[in-house]
Amino acid sequence: MKNLGKKEYLEREPYSYRVITDDKIFIYAESKLLMVLRHEDAAKFLRKIRKLEGIKAQKFIDKLVEELVPSL
């Protein structure tokens, strides 16, 4: 995040994801692969993220990343 606050960082939309199949999703932060979701985790992610846009989607992905990859 360098010198940016959390809100400013998320406003830049650093997170993205790519759906490979219905049961595999790659999640990226600033073009770096962070994690791969599979099966039920991927399905849950898609159900939630499809309802969100912009900063809300970024917050959702940020929370997920912090829970699953605590060393970041």
Secondary structure, 3 states (H helix, E strand, C coil): CCCCCHHHHHHCCCEEEEEEECCEEEEEECCEEEEEEEHHHHHHHHHHHCCCCHHHHHHHHHHHHHHHCCCC
